[in-house]
């Protein structure tokens, strides 16, 4: 699937997310709604508990508002959300 820069630059808070891959095996298959995002982490509400996931070592599946599921490597999401809008994204596809 092709990921456009608009998806990476967009707002992630409020989207449904699933951890597809991670260096920490206990974090794989955590799914829920994104509550918060910092420079290096994403907070997901999973079974009424907040789970903090490190972006650098994870791959995420996000369900967009139109129902499309996109897979994004956490390394592309590094940085503050407000700075990602300004960041030039090298095409990886």
PDB file of N, CA, C and O in Angstrom, chain B, residues numbered from 101:
ATOM      1  N   UNK B 101       0.827  -1.174   0.000  1.00  0.00           N
ATOM      2  CA  UNK B 101       0.000   0.000   0.000  1.00  0.00           C
ATOM      3  C   UNK B 101       0.873   1.240   0.000  1.00  0.00           C
ATOM      4  O   UNK B 101       1.877   1.292   0.711  1.00  0.00           O
ATOM      5  N   UNK B 102       0.507   2.228  -0.782  1.00  0.00           N
ATOM      6  CA  UNK B 102       1.263   3.466  -0.830  1.00  0.00           C
ATOM      7  C   UNK B 102       0.783   4.406   0.273  1.00  0.00           C
ATOM      8  O   UNK B 102      -0.417   4.599   0.467  1.00  0.00           O
ATOM      9  N   UNK B 103       1.723   4.975   0.977  1.00  0.00           N
ATOM     10  CA  UNK B 103       1.400   5.927   2.032  1.00  0.00           C
ATOM     11  C   UNK B 103       1.783   7.306   1.542  1.00  0.00           C
ATOM     12  O   UNK B 103       2.942   7.552   1.205  1.00  0.00           O
ATOM     13  N   UNK B 104       0.829   8.193   1.501  1.00  0.00           N
ATOM     14  CA  UNK B 104       1.129   9.548   1.062  1.00  0.00           C
ATOM     15  C   UNK B 104       1.673  10.346   2.240  1.00  0.00           C
ATOM     16  O   UNK B 104       1.407  10.004   3.392  1.00  0.00           O
ATOM     17  N   UNK B 105       2.418  11.388   1.970  1.00  0.00           N
ATOM     18  CA  UNK B 105       2.928  12.223   3.065  1.00  0.00           C
ATOM     19  C   UNK B 105       1.821  12.829   3.918  1.00  0.00           C
ATOM     20  O   UNK B 105       2.047  13.142   5.086  1.00  0.00           O
ATOM     21  N   UNK B 106       0.624  13.000   3.352  1.00  0.00           N
ATOM     22  CA  UNK B 106      -0.480  13.562   4.125  1.00  0.00           C
ATOM     23  C   UNK B 106      -0.870  12.667   5.297  1.00  0.00           C
ATOM     24  O   UNK B 106      -1.268  13.168   6.349  1.00  0.00           O
ATOM     25  N   UNK B 107      -0.761  11.368   5.132  1.00  0.00           N
ATOM     26  CA  UNK B 107      -1.089  10.450   6.222  1.00  0.00           C
ATOM     27  C   UNK B 107      -0.076  10.594   7.348  1.00  0.00           C
ATOM     28  O   UNK B 107      -0.453  10.603   8.520  1.00  0.00           O
ATOM     29  N   UNK B 108       1.181  10.704   7.014  1.00  0.00           N
ATOM     30  CA  UNK B 108       2.233  10.810   8.031  1.00  0.00           C
ATOM     31  C   UNK B 108       2.171  12.163   8.724  1.00  0.00           C
ATOM     32  O   UNK B 108       2.428  12.255   9.924  1.00  0.00           O
ATOM     33  N   UNK B 109       1.837  13.203   7.990  1.00  0.00           N
ATOM     34  CA  UNK B 109       1.761  14.541   8.563  1.00  0.00           C
ATOM     35  C   UNK B 109       0.469  14.783   9.325  1.00  0.00           C
ATOM     36  O   UNK B 109       0.380  15.739  10.095  1.00  0.00           O
ATOM     37  N   UNK B 110      -0.525  13.945   9.130  1.00  0.00           N
ATOM     38  CA  UNK B 110      -1.846  14.162   9.721  1.00  0.00           C
ATOM     39  C   UNK B 110      -1.874  13.906  11.221  1.00  0.00           C
ATOM     40  O   UNK B 110      -0.897  13.455  11.819  1.00  0.00           O
ATOM     41  N   UNK B 111      -3.019  14.208  11.801  1.00  0.00           N
ATOM     42  CA  UNK B 111      -3.235  14.032  13.231  1.00  0.00           C
ATOM     43  C   UNK B 111      -3.531  12.563  13.524  1.00  0.00           C
ATOM     44  O   UNK B 111      -4.386  11.959  12.875  1.00  0.00           O
ATOM     45  N   UNK B 112      -2.829  11.989  14.497  1.00  0.00           N
ATOM     46  CA  UNK B 112      -3.021  10.589  14.857  1.00  0.00           C
ATOM     47  C   UNK B 112      -3.938  10.414  16.058  1.00  0.00           C
ATOM     48  O   UNK B 112      -4.528   9.349  16.241  1.00  0.00           O
ATOM     49  N   UNK B 113      -4.058  11.452  16.875  1.00  0.00           N
ATOM     50  CA  UNK B 113      -4.880  11.358  18.075  1.00  0.00           C
ATOM     51  C   UNK B 113      -6.338  11.164  17.658  1.00  0.00           C
ATOM     52  O   UNK B 113      -6.876  11.917  16.846  1.00  0.00           O
ATOM     53  N   UNK B 114      -6.955  10.145  18.228  1.00  0.00           N
ATOM     54  CA  UNK B 114      -8.336   9.822  17.910  1.00  0.00           C
ATOM     55  C   UNK B 114      -8.475   8.665  16.938  1.00  0.00           C
ATOM     56  O   UNK B 114      -9.565   8.108  16.803  1.00  0.00           O
ATOM     57  N   UNK B 115      -7.408   8.290  16.262  1.00  0.00           N
ATOM     58  CA  UNK B 115      -7.466   7.166  15.327  1.00  0.00           C
ATOM     59  C   UNK B 115      -7.362   5.841  16.078  1.00  0.00           C
ATOM     60  O   UNK B 115      -6.794   5.780  17.168  1.00  0.00           O
ATOM     61  N   UNK B 116      -7.914   4.785  15.489  1.00  0.00           N
ATOM     62  CA  UNK B 116      -7.726   3.442  16.024  1.00  0.00           C
ATOM     63  C   UNK B 116      -6.373   2.946  15.553  1.00  0.00           C
ATOM     64  O   UNK B 116      -6.016   3.103  14.385  1.00  0.00           O
ATOM     65  N   UNK B 117      -5.616   2.344  16.469  1.00  0.00           N
ATOM     66  CA  UNK B 117      -4.263   1.895  16.153  1.00  0.00           C
ATOM     67  C   UNK B 117      -4.040   0.488  16.684  1.00  0.00           C
ATOM     68  O   UNK B 117      -4.667   0.053  17.650  1.00  0.00           O
ATOM     69  N   UNK B 118      -3.128  -0.202  16.022  1.00  0.00           N
ATOM     70  CA  UNK B 118      -2.709  -1.537  16.448  1.00  0.00           C
ATOM     71  C   UNK B 118      -1.203  -1.612  16.275  1.00  0.00           C
ATOM     72  O   UNK B 118      -0.665  -1.131  15.278  1.00  0.00           O
ATOM     73  N   UNK B 119      -0.524  -2.211  17.237  1.00  0.00           N
ATOM     74  CA  UNK B 119       0.920  -2.412  17.129  1.00  0.00           C
ATOM     75  C   UNK B 119       1.130  -3.704  16.359  1.00  0.00           C
ATOM     76  O   UNK B 119       0.813  -4.784  16.857  1.00  0.00           O
ATOM     77  N   UNK B 120       1.662  -3.599  15.147  1.00  0.00           N
ATOM     78  CA  UNK B 120       1.859  -4.769  14.298  1.00  0.00           C
ATOM     79  C   UNK B 120       3.165  -5.480  14.607  1.00  0.00           C
ATOM     80  O   UNK B 120       3.218  -6.709  14.648  1.00  0.00           O
ATOM     81  N   UNK B 121       4.221  -4.700  14.825  1.00  0.00           N
ATOM     82  CA  UNK B 121       5.540  -5.256  15.146  1.00  0.00           C
ATOM     83  C   UNK B 121       6.185  -4.366  16.191  1.00  0.00           C
ATOM     84  O   UNK B 121       5.931  -3.163  16.243  1.00  0.00           O
ATOM     85  N   UNK B 122       7.021  -4.966  17.021  1.00  0.00           N
ATOM     86  CA  UNK B 122       7.740  -4.191  18.018  1.00  0.00           C
ATOM     87  C   UNK B 122       8.952  -4.978  18.485  1.00  0.00           C
ATOM     88  O   UNK B 122       8.967  -6.208  18.441  1.00  0.00           O
ATOM     89  N   UNK B 123       9.960  -4.255  18.929  1.00  0.00           N
ATOM     90  CA  UNK B 123      11.132  -4.908  19.498  1.00  0.00           C
ATOM     91  C   UNK B 123      10.775  -5.566  20.826  1.00  0.00           C
ATOM     92  O   UNK B 123      11.425  -6.525  21.241  1.00  0.00           O
ATOM     93  N   UNK B 124       9.747  -5.054  21.491  1.00  0.00           N
ATOM     94  CA  UNK B 124       9.254  -5.631  22.737  1.00  0.00           C
ATOM     95  C   UNK B 124       8.055  -6.524  22.406  1.00  0.00           C
ATOM     96  O   UNK B 124       6.988  -6.005  22.080  1.00  0.00           O
ATOM     97  N   UNK B 125       8.200  -7.848  22.480  1.00  0.00           N
ATOM     98  CA  UNK B 125       7.124  -8.754  22.056  1.00  0.00           C
ATOM     99  C   UNK B 125       5.837  -8.600  22.863  1.00  0.00           C
ATOM    100  O   UNK B 125       4.770  -8.963  22.368  1.00  0.00           O
ATOM    101  N   UNK B 126       5.899  -8.080  24.070  1.00  0.00           N
ATOM    102  CA  UNK B 126       4.680  -7.934  24.870  1.00  0.00           C
ATOM    103  C   UNK B 126       3.793  -6.803  24.357  1.00  0.00           C
ATOM    104  O   UNK B 126       2.624  -6.729  24.735  1.00  0.00           O
ATOM    105  N   UNK B 127       4.312  -5.927  23.513  1.00  0.00           N
ATOM    106  CA  UNK B 127       3.528  -4.814  22.980  1.00  0.00           C
ATOM    107  C   UNK B 127       2.798  -5.159  21.687  1.00  0.00           C
ATOM    108  O   UNK B 127       1.897  -4.431  21.270  1.00  0.00           O
ATOM    109  N   UNK B 128       3.183  -6.269  21.048  1.00  0.00           N
ATOM    110  CA  UNK B 128       2.570  -6.649  19.780  1.00  0.00           C
ATOM    111  C   UNK B 128       1.096  -6.983  20.017  1.00  0.00           C
ATOM    112  O   UNK B 128       0.750  -7.607  21.020  1.00  0.00           O
ATOM    113  N   UNK B 129       0.247  -6.572  19.107  1.00  0.00           N
ATOM    114  CA  UNK B 129      -1.201  -6.779  19.109  1.00  0.00           C
ATOM    115  C   UNK B 129      -1.940  -5.908  20.114  1.00  0.00           C
ATOM    116  O   UNK B 129      -3.117  -6.155  20.376  1.00  0.00           O
ATOM    117  N   UNK B 130      -1.291  -4.900  20.684  1.00  0.00           N
ATOM    118  CA  UNK B 130      -2.025  -3.912  21.479  1.00  0.00           C
ATOM    119  C   UNK B 130      -2.817  -3.075  20.496  1.00  0.00           C
ATOM    120  O   UNK B 130      -2.280  -2.596  19.497  1.00  0.00           O
ATOM    121  N   UNK B 131      -4.094  -2.903  20.783  1.00  0.00           N
ATOM    122  CA  UNK B 131      -4.933  -2.123  19.887  1.00  0.00           C
ATOM    123  C   UNK B 131      -5.865  -1.254  20.702  1.00  0.00           C
ATOM    124  O   UNK B 131      -6.243  -1.590  21.825  1.00  0.00           O
ATOM    125  N   UNK B 132      -6.223  -0.138  20.113  1.00  0.00           N
ATOM    126  CA  UNK B 132      -7.136   0.789  20.774  1.00  0.00           C
ATOM    127  C   UNK B 132      -7.059   2.159  20.130  1.00  0.00           C
ATOM    128  O   UNK B 132      -6.525   2.317  19.032  1.00  0.00           O
ATOM    129  N   UNK B 133      -7.595   3.142  20.824  1.00  0.00           N
ATOM    130  CA  UNK B 133      -7.634   4.509  20.320  1.00  0.00           C
ATOM    131  C   UNK B 133      -6.410   5.273  20.804  1.00  0.00           C
ATOM    132  O   UNK B 133      -6.000   5.143  21.957  1.00  0.00           O
ATOM    133  N   UNK B 134      -5.829   6.075  19.906  1.00  0.00           N
ATOM    134  CA  UNK B 134      -4.658   6.890  20.259  1.00  0.00           C
ATOM    135  C   UNK B 134      -5.138   8.048  21.136  1.00  0.00           C
ATOM    136  O   UNK B 134      -5.983   8.843  20.722  1.00  0.00           O
ATOM    137  N   UNK B 135      -4.588   8.134  22.358  1.00  0.00           N
ATOM    138  CA  UNK B 135      -4.965   9.191  23.291  1.00  0.00           C
ATOM    139  C   UNK B 135      -4.018  10.374  23.246  1.00  0.00           C
ATOM    140  O   UNK B 135      -4.447  11.522  23.362  1.00  0.00           O
ATOM    141  N   UNK B 136      -2.731  10.098  23.080  1.00  0.00           N
ATOM    142  CA  UNK B 136      -1.740  11.162  23.137  1.00  0.00           C
ATOM    143  C   UNK B 136      -0.532  10.747  22.314  1.00  0.00           C
ATOM    144  O   UNK B 136      -0.302   9.567  22.049  1.00  0.00           O
ATOM    145  N   UNK B 137       0.225  11.755  21.923  1.00  0.00           N
ATOM    146  CA  UNK B 137       1.432  11.507  21.146  1.00  0.00           C
ATOM    147  C   UNK B 137       2.496  12.497  21.593  1.00  0.00           C
ATOM    148  O   UNK B 137       2.246  13.699  21.685  1.00  0.00           O
ATOM    149  N   UNK B 138       3.674  11.982  21.866  1.00  0.00           N
ATOM    150  CA  UNK B 138       4.804  12.835  22.202  1.00  0.00           C
ATOM    151  C   UNK B 138       5.868  12.657  21.130  1.00  0.00           C
ATOM    152  O   UNK B 138       5.623  12.048  20.089  1.00  0.00           O
ATOM    153  N   UNK B 139       7.045  13.193  21.395  1.00  0.00           N
ATOM    154  CA  UNK B 139       8.123  13.118  20.410  1.00  0.00           C
ATOM    155  C   UNK B 139       8.530  11.688  20.106  1.00  0.00           C
ATOM    156  O   UNK B 139       8.796  11.347  18.953  1.00  0.00           O
ATOM    157  N   UNK B 140       8.581  10.852  21.130  1.00  0.00           N
ATOM    158  CA  UNK B 140       9.078   9.484  20.956  1.00  0.00           C
ATOM    159  C   UNK B 140       8.068   8.392  21.261  1.00  0.00           C
ATOM    160  O   UNK B 140       8.368   7.215  21.059  1.00  0.00           O
ATOM    161  N   UNK B 141       6.878   8.741  21.742  1.00  0.00           N
ATOM    162  CA  UNK B 141       5.920   7.715  22.156  1.00  0.00           C
ATOM    163  C   UNK B 141       4.516   8.011  21.649  1.00  0.00           C
ATOM    164  O   UNK B 141       4.182   9.136  21.278  1.00  0.00           O
ATOM    165  N   UNK B 142       3.712   6.962  21.649  1.00  0.00           N
ATOM    166  CA  UNK B 142       2.280   7.060  21.376  1.00  0.00           C
ATOM    167  C   UNK B 142       1.573   6.364  22.539  1.00  0.00           C
ATOM    168  O   UNK B 142       1.962   5.268  22.943  1.00  0.00           O
ATOM    169  N   UNK B 143       0.533   7.006  23.074  1.00  0.00           N
ATOM    170  CA  UNK B 143      -0.252   6.434  24.163  1.00  0.00           C
ATOM    171  C   UNK B 143      -1.551   5.909  23.568  1.00  0.00           C
ATOM    172  O   UNK B 143      -2.297   6.649  22.927  1.00  0.00           O
ATOM    173  N   UNK B 144      -1.816   4.609  23.790  1.00  0.00           N
ATOM    174  CA  UNK B 144      -3.000   3.943  23.257  1.00  0.00           C
ATOM    175  C   UNK B 144      -3.850   3.443  24.415  1.00  0.00           C
ATOM    176  O   UNK B 144      -3.329   2.864  25.367  1.00  0.00           O
ATOM    177  N   UNK B 145      -5.175   3.668  24.335  1.00  0.00           N
ATOM    178  CA  UNK B 145      -6.107   3.149  25.335  1.00  0.00           C
ATOM    179  C   UNK B 145      -6.450   1.717  24.947  1.00  0.00           C
ATOM    180  O   UNK B 145      -7.142   1.480  23.957  1.00  0.00           O
ATOM    181  N   UNK B 146      -5.959   0.763  25.738  1.00  0.00           N
ATOM    182  CA  UNK B 146      -6.118  -0.665  25.452  1.00  0.00           C
ATOM    183  C   UNK B 146      -6.771  -1.325  26.661  1.00  0.00           C
ATOM    184  O   UNK B 146      -6.174  -1.376  27.736  1.00  0.00           O
ATOM    185  N   UNK B 147      -7.988  -1.828  26.495  1.00  0.00           N
ATOM    186  CA  UNK B 147      -8.735  -2.479  27.582  1.00  0.00           C
ATOM    187  C   UNK B 147      -8.813  -1.606  28.828  1.00  0.00           C
ATOM    188  O   UNK B 147      -8.550  -2.072  29.936  1.00  0.00           O
ATOM    189  N   UNK B 148      -9.170  -0.354  28.647  1.00  0.00           N
ATOM    190  CA  UNK B 148      -9.355   0.629  29.724  1.00  0.00           C
ATOM    191  C   UNK B 148      -8.068   0.961  30.473  1.00  0.00           C
ATOM    192  O   UNK B 148      -8.125   1.503  31.577  1.00  0.00           O
ATOM    193  N   UNK B 149      -6.925   0.651  29.902  1.00  0.00           N
ATOM    194  CA  UNK B 149      -5.640   1.065  30.482  1.00  0.00           C
ATOM    195  C   UNK B 149      -4.828   1.763  29.401  1.00  0.00           C
ATOM    196  O   UNK B 149      -4.931   1.442  28.218  1.00  0.00           O
ATOM    197  N   UNK B 150      -4.025   2.717  29.830  1.00  0.00           N
ATOM    198  CA  UNK B 150      -3.180   3.454  28.887  1.00  0.00           C
ATOM    199  C   UNK B 150      -1.859   2.728  28.715  1.00  0.00           C
ATOM    200  O   UNK B 150      -1.166   2.443  29.692  1.00  0.00           O
ATOM    201  N   UNK B 151      -1.517   2.435  27.489  1.00  0.00           N
ATOM    202  CA  UNK B 151      -0.254   1.774  27.153  1.00  0.00           C
ATOM    203  C   UNK B 151       0.613   2.757  26.379  1.00  0.00           C
ATOM    204  O   UNK B 151       0.149   3.369  25.417  1.00  0.00           O
ATOM    205  N   UNK B 152       1.850   2.912  26.784  1.00  0.00           N
ATOM    206  CA  UNK B 152       2.788   3.798  26.112  1.00  0.00           C
ATOM    207  C   UNK B 152       3.691   2.966  25.225  1.00  0.00           C
ATOM    208  O   UNK B 152       4.361   2.047  25.696  1.00  0.00           O
ATOM    209  N   UNK B 153       3.709   3.290  23.939  1.00  0.00           N
ATOM    210  CA  UNK B 153       4.464   2.546  22.942  1.00  0.00           C
ATOM    211  C   UNK B 153       5.558   3.447  22.394  1.00  0.00           C
ATOM    212  O   UNK B 153       5.298   4.597  22.041  1.00  0.00           O
ATOM    213  N   UNK B 154       6.781   2.931  22.320  1.00  0.00           N
ATOM    214  CA  UNK B 154       7.897   3.672  21.747  1.00  0.00           C
ATOM    215  C   UNK B 154       7.780   3.616  20.223  1.00  0.00           C
ATOM    216  O   UNK B 154       7.635   2.537  19.648  1.00  0.00           O
ATOM    217  N   UNK B 155       7.842   4.771  19.579  1.00  0.00           N
ATOM    218  CA  UNK B 155       7.672   4.841  18.120  1.00  0.00           C
ATOM    219  C   UNK B 155       8.841   4.207  17.369  1.00  0.00           C
ATOM    220  O   UNK B 155       8.637   3.516  16.371  1.00  0.00           O
ATOM    221  N   UNK B 156      10.046   4.438  17.840  1.00  0.00           N
ATOM    222  CA  UNK B 156      11.246   4.065  17.101  1.00  0.00           C
ATOM    223  C   UNK B 156      11.344   2.570  16.821  1.00  0.00           C
ATOM    224  O   UNK B 156      11.881   2.174  15.786  1.00  0.00           O
ATOM    225  N   UNK B 157      10.841   1.743  17.713  1.00  0.00           N
ATOM    226  CA  UNK B 157      11.022   0.293  17.579  1.00  0.00           C
ATOM    227  C   UNK B 157       9.737  -0.439  17.206  1.00  0.00           C
ATOM    228  O   UNK B 157       9.655  -1.658  17.356  1.00  0.00           O
ATOM    229  N   UNK B 158       8.730   0.294  16.719  1.00  0.00           N
ATOM    230  CA  UNK B 158       7.434  -0.320  16.444  1.00  0.00           C
ATOM    231  C   UNK B 158       6.940   0.001  15.040  1.00  0.00           C
ATOM    232  O   UNK B 158       7.361   0.973  14.414  1.00  0.00           O
ATOM    233  N   UNK B 159       6.036  -0.845  14.571  1.00  0.00           N
ATOM    234  CA  UNK B 159       5.313  -0.621  13.326  1.00  0.00           C
ATOM    235  C   UNK B 159       3.832  -0.632  13.683  1.00  0.00           C
ATOM    236  O   UNK B 159       3.370  -1.520  14.398  1.00  0.00           O
ATOM    237  N   UNK B 160       3.088   0.357  13.186  1.00  0.00           N
ATOM    238  CA  UNK B 160       1.700   0.538  13.573  1.00  0.00           C
ATOM    239  C   UNK B 160       0.768   0.360  12.382  1.00  0.00           C
ATOM    240  O   UNK B 160       1.130   0.650  11.242  1.00  0.00           O
ATOM    241  N   UNK B 161      -0.447  -0.126  12.670  1.00  0.00           N
ATOM    242  CA  UNK B 161      -1.545  -0.124  11.707  1.00  0.00           C
ATOM    243  C   UNK B 161      -2.552   0.894  12.218  1.00  0.00           C
ATOM    244  O   UNK B 161      -3.097   0.734  13.310  1.00  0.00           O
ATOM    245  N   UNK B 162      -2.804   1.943  11.434  1.00  0.00           N
ATOM    246  CA  UNK B 162      -3.774   2.967  11.797  1.00  0.00           C
ATOM    247  C   UNK B 162      -4.993   2.826  10.901  1.00  0.00           C
ATOM    248  O   UNK B 162      -4.864   2.644   9.691  1.00  0.00           O
ATOM    249  N   UNK B 163      -6.183   2.912  11.499  1.00  0.00           N
ATOM    250  CA  UNK B 163      -7.432   2.914  10.749  1.00  0.00           C
ATOM    251  C   UNK B 163      -7.877   4.356  10.615  1.00  0.00           C
ATOM    252  O   UNK B 163      -8.207   5.007  11.606  1.00  0.00           O
ATOM    253  N   UNK B 164      -7.887   4.855   9.383  1.00  0.00           N
ATOM    254  CA  UNK B 164      -8.268   6.238   9.129  1.00  0.00           C
ATOM    255  C   UNK B 164      -9.780   6.388   9.249  1.00  0.00           C
ATOM    256  O   UNK B 164     -10.501   5.397   9.363  1.00  0.00           O
ATOM    257  N   UNK B 165     -10.256   7.627   9.222  1.00  0.00           N
ATOM    258  CA  UNK B 165     -11.677   7.901   9.410  1.00  0.00           C
ATOM    259  C   UNK B 165     -12.548   7.316   8.302  1.00  0.00           C
ATOM    260  O   UNK B 165     -13.729   7.049   8.521  1.00  0.00           O
ATOM    261  N   UNK B 166     -11.977   7.116   7.115  1.00  0.00           N
ATOM    262  CA  UNK B 166     -12.757   6.523   6.023  1.00  0.00           C
ATOM    263  C   UNK B 166     -12.694   4.995   6.015  1.00  0.00           C
ATOM    264  O   UNK B 166     -13.243   4.368   5.110  1.00  0.00           O
ATOM    265  N   UNK B 167     -12.033   4.383   7.007  1.00  0.00           N
ATOM    266  CA  UNK B 167     -11.963   2.933   7.113  1.00  0.00           C
ATOM    267  C   UNK B 167     -10.718   2.319   6.516  1.00  0.00           C
ATOM    268  O   UNK B 167     -10.521   1.109   6.620  1.00  0.00           O
ATOM    269  N   UNK B 168      -9.875   3.116   5.894  1.00  0.00           N
ATOM    270  CA  UNK B 168      -8.643   2.617   5.297  1.00  0.00           C
ATOM    271  C   UNK B 168      -7.632   2.286   6.391  1.00  0.00           C
ATOM    272  O   UNK B 168      -7.443   3.066   7.325  1.00  0.00           O
ATOM    273  N   UNK B 169      -6.987   1.135   6.275  1.00  0.00           N
ATOM    274  CA  UNK B 169      -5.944   0.743   7.229  1.00  0.00           C
ATOM    275  C   UNK B 169      -4.595   0.963   6.562  1.00  0.00           C
ATOM    276  O   UNK B 169      -4.348   0.463   5.464  1.00  0.00           O
ATOM    277  N   UNK B 170      -3.719   1.717   7.232  1.00  0.00           N
ATOM    278  CA  UNK B 170      -2.381   1.979   6.705  1.00  0.00           C
ATOM    279  C   UNK B 170      -1.348   1.486   7.714  1.00  0.00           C
ATOM    280  O   UNK B 170      -1.544   1.585   8.925  1.00  0.00           O
ATOM    281  N   UNK B 171      -0.255   0.958   7.194  1.00  0.00           N
ATOM    282  CA  UNK B 171       0.853   0.507   8.028  1.00  0.00           C
ATOM    283  C   UNK B 171       1.957   1.553   7.937  1.00  0.00           C
ATOM    284  O   UNK B 171       2.411   1.906   6.849  1.00  0.00           O
ATOM    285  N   UNK B 172       2.383   2.046   9.107  1.00  0.00           N
ATOM    286  CA  UNK B 172       3.407   3.082   9.154  1.00  0.00           C
ATOM    287  C   UNK B 172       4.490   2.659  10.128  1.00  0.00           C
ATOM    288  O   UNK B 172       4.212   2.283  11.266  1.00  0.00           O
ATOM    289  N   UNK B 173       5.728   2.724   9.663  1.00  0.00           N
ATOM    290  CA  UNK B 173       6.874   2.468  10.529  1.00  0.00           C
ATOM    291  C   UNK B 173       7.002   3.627  11.505  1.00  0.00           C
ATOM    292  O   UNK B 173       6.912   4.790  11.112  1.00  0.00           O
ATOM    293  N   UNK B 174       7.210   3.312  12.765  1.00  0.00           N
ATOM    294  CA  UNK B 174       7.310   4.337  13.788  1.00  0.00           C
ATOM    295  C   UNK B 174       8.461   5.304  13.569  1.00  0.00           C
ATOM    296  O   UNK B 174       8.422   6.430  14.065  1.00  0.00           O
ATOM    297  N   UNK B 175       9.484   4.886  12.836  1.00  0.00           N
ATOM    298  CA  UNK B 175      10.619   5.773  12.569  1.00  0.00           C
ATOM    299  C   UNK B 175      10.188   6.971  11.733  1.00  0.00           C
ATOM    300  O   UNK B 175      10.794   8.038  11.833  1.00  0.00           O
ATOM    301  N   UNK B 176       9.153   6.816  10.912  1.00  0.00           N
ATOM    302  CA  UNK B 176       8.639   7.938  10.131  1.00  0.00           C
ATOM    303  C   UNK B 176       7.850   8.916  10.997  1.00  0.00           C
ATOM    304  O   UNK B 176       7.651  10.068  10.611  1.00  0.00           O
ATOM    305  N   UNK B 177       7.402   8.460  12.161  1.00  0.00           N
ATOM    306  CA  UNK B 177       6.589   9.290  13.041  1.00  0.00           C
ATOM    307  C   UNK B 177       7.394   9.988  14.124  1.00  0.00           C
ATOM    308  O   UNK B 177       6.834  10.733  14.929  1.00  0.00           O
ATOM    309  N   UNK B 178       8.706   9.754  14.155  1.00  0.00           N
ATOM    310  CA  UNK B 178       9.525  10.377  15.197  1.00  0.00           C
ATOM    311  C   UNK B 178       9.463  11.893  15.102  1.00  0.00           C
ATOM    312  O   UNK B 178       9.404  12.460  14.010  1.00  0.00           O
ATOM    313  N   UNK B 179       9.475  12.523  16.231  1.00  0.00           N
ATOM    314  CA  UNK B 179       9.410  13.977  16.290  1.00  0.00           C
ATOM    315  C   UNK B 179       8.076  14.431  16.850  1.00  0.00           C
ATOM    316  O   UNK B 179       7.119  13.660  16.925  1.00  0.00           O
ATOM    317  N   UNK B 180       8.030  15.686  17.237  1.00  0.00           N
ATOM    318  CA  UNK B 180       6.799  16.238  17.783  1.00  0.00           C
ATOM    319  C   UNK B 180       5.753  16.323  16.678  1.00  0.00           C
ATOM    320  O   UNK B 180       6.085  16.598  15.525  1.00  0.00           O
ATOM    321  N   UNK B 181       4.498  16.088  17.025  1.00  0.00           N
ATOM    322  CA  UNK B 181       3.444  16.117  16.003  1.00  0.00           C
ATOM    323  C   UNK B 181       3.384  17.443  15.250  1.00  0.00           C
ATOM    324  O   UNK B 181       3.153  17.459  14.041  1.00  0.00           O
ATOM    325  N   UNK B 182       3.587  18.542  15.946  1.00  0.00           N
ATOM    326  CA  UNK B 182       3.520  19.846  15.282  1.00  0.00           C
ATOM    327  C   UNK B 182       4.704  20.092  14.357  1.00  0.00           C
ATOM    328  O   UNK B 182       4.608  20.912  13.444  1.00  0.00           O
ATOM    329  N   UNK B 183       5.815  19.401  14.574  1.00  0.00           N
ATOM    330  CA  UNK B 183       6.974  19.535  13.698  1.00  0.00           C
ATOM    331  C   UNK B 183       6.891  18.622  12.479  1.00  0.00           C
ATOM    332  O   UNK B 183       7.541  18.887  11.468  1.00  0.00           O
ATOM    333  N   UNK B 184       6.101  17.548  12.560  1.00  0.00           N
ATOM    334  CA  UNK B 184       5.952  16.640  11.428  1.00  0.00           C
ATOM    335  C   UNK B 184       5.275  17.312  10.244  1.00  0.00           C
ATOM    336  O   UNK B 184       5.499  16.923   9.098  1.00  0.00           O
ATOM    337  N   UNK B 185       4.458  18.307  10.508  1.00  0.00           N
ATOM    338  CA  UNK B 185       3.773  19.018   9.426  1.00  0.00           C
ATOM    339  C   UNK B 185       4.790  19.723   8.538  1.00  0.00           C
ATOM    340  O   UNK B 185       4.618  19.790   7.321  1.00  0.00           O
ATOM    341  N   UNK B 186       5.850  20.246   9.147  1.00  0.00           N
ATOM    342  CA  UNK B 186       6.858  21.008   8.405  1.00  0.00           C
ATOM    343  C   UNK B 186       7.939  20.120   7.794  1.00  0.00           C
ATOM    344  O   UNK B 186       8.676  20.553   6.908  1.00  0.00           O
ATOM    345  N   UNK B 187       8.032  18.878   8.270  1.00  0.00           N
ATOM    346  CA  UNK B 187       9.123  18.009   7.866  1.00  0.00           C
ATOM    347  C   UNK B 187       8.975  17.530   6.421  1.00  0.00           C
ATOM    348  O   UNK B 187       7.889  17.148   5.985  1.00  0.00           O
ATOM    349  N   UNK B 188      10.075  17.560   5.701  1.00  0.00           N
ATOM    350  CA  UNK B 188      10.085  17.029   4.329  1.00  0.00           C
ATOM    351  C   UNK B 188      10.260  15.514   4.426  1.00  0.00           C
ATOM    352  O   UNK B 188      11.191  15.034   5.073  1.00  0.00           O
ATOM    353  N   UNK B 189       9.381  14.778   3.794  1.00  0.00           N
ATOM    354  CA  UNK B 189       9.385  13.318   3.877  1.00  0.00           C
ATOM    355  C   UNK B 189       9.924  12.749   2.582  1.00  0.00           C
ATOM    356  O   UNK B 189       9.394  13.005   1.501  1.00  0.00           O
ATOM    357  N   UNK B 190      10.983  11.974   2.710  1.00  0.00           N
ATOM    358  CA  UNK B 190      11.571  11.315   1.555  1.00  0.00           C
ATOM    359  C   UNK B 190      10.671  10.176   1.116  1.00  0.00           C
ATOM    360  O   UNK B 190      10.191   9.411   1.952  1.00  0.00           O
ATOM    361  N   UNK B 191      10.440  10.055  -0.148  1.00  0.00           N
ATOM    362  CA  UNK B 191       9.570   8.992  -0.647  1.00  0.00           C
ATOM    363  C   UNK B 191      10.253   7.647  -0.493  1.00  0.00           C
ATOM    364  O   UNK B 191      11.359   7.436  -0.991  1.00  0.00           O
ATOM    365  N   UNK B 192       9.582   6.740   0.202  1.00  0.00           N
ATOM    366  CA  UNK B 192      10.124   5.409   0.450  1.00  0.00           C
ATOM    367  C   UNK B 192       9.410   4.336  -0.356  1.00  0.00           C
ATOM    368  O   UNK B 192       9.662   3.148  -0.157  1.00  0.00           O
ATOM    369  N   UNK B 193       8.522   4.735  -1.264  1.00  0.00           N
ATOM    370  CA  UNK B 193       7.762   3.750  -2.024  1.00  0.00           C
ATOM    371  C   UNK B 193       7.923   3.944  -3.486  1.00  0.00           C
ATOM    372  O   UNK B 193       7.346   3.195  -4.275  1.00  0.00           O
TER     373      UNK B 193
END
